[in-house]
């Protein structure tokens, strides 16, 4: 799941049927794969919107995220 999430985030055009098959082999069904895709894609979308608008995180939030 993490490899898929990373690939979807960094190189989404490189997702192939083999990536989906790897998720199925790990025990995910079509609904799980859909949900994983939606969560990762939405998180990426929201971050790009915020970054593109220059939105600053609340005080302390950036420190927390960077230390995680």
C-alpha positions in Angstrom: 0.0 0.0 0.0 2.8 2.4 0.9 4.7 1.7 -2.4 1.5 2.4 -4.3 0.8 5.6 -2.4 4.3 6.8 -3.0 4.2 6.0 -6.7 0.8 7.6 -7.1 2.2 10.7 -5.4 5.5 11.0 -7.1 5.0 9.4 -10.6 1.3 8.8 -11.1 1.6 8.2 -14.9 3.8 5.2 -14.1 1.0 3.3 -12.4 0.4 0.0 -14.2 -1.8 -3.0 -14.0 1.1 -4.7 -12.2 0.8 -2.1 -9.4 -2.9 -3.0 -9.0 -2.1 -6.7 -9.1 0.4 -6.2 -6.3 -2.3 -4.7 -4.1 -4.6 -7.6 -4.9 -1.9 -10.1 -4.0 -1.5 -8.2 -0.7 -5.1 -8.9 0.0 -6.9 -5.8 -1.1 -10.1 -6.1 -3.1 -11.4 -3.6 -5.6 -13.1 -1.5 -3.0 -10.0 -1.3 -0.9 -7.9 -0.3 -3.9 -10.4 2.4 -4.8 -10.5 3.7 -1.3 -6.7 3.8 -1.1 -6.5 5.6 -4.5 -9.1 8.2 -3.3 -7.4 8.9 0.0 -4.0 9.3 -1.5 -5.2 11.4 -4.5 -7.3 13.7 -2.2 -4.5 14.2 0.2 -2.2 15.2 -2.7 -4.8 17.4 -4.2 -5.4 19.3 -1.0 -1.7 19.8 -0.3 -1.1 21.1 -3.9 -4.0 23.6 -3.5 -2.7 24.8 -0.2 0.9 25.0 -1.5 -0.2 26.7 -4.7 -2.1 29.4 -2.7 0.8 29.9 -0.2 -1.3 28.8 2.7 0.7 28.6 5.9 0.1 25.9 8.5 -1.0 26.9 12.0 1.7 27.6 14.5 3.5 24.4 15.4 1.8 22.2 12.8 4.8 22.4 10.4 7.2 21.5 13.2 5.0 18.5 14.1 4.8 17.3 10.5 8.5 17.7 9.9 9.4 15.7 13.1 7.0 12.8 12.2 
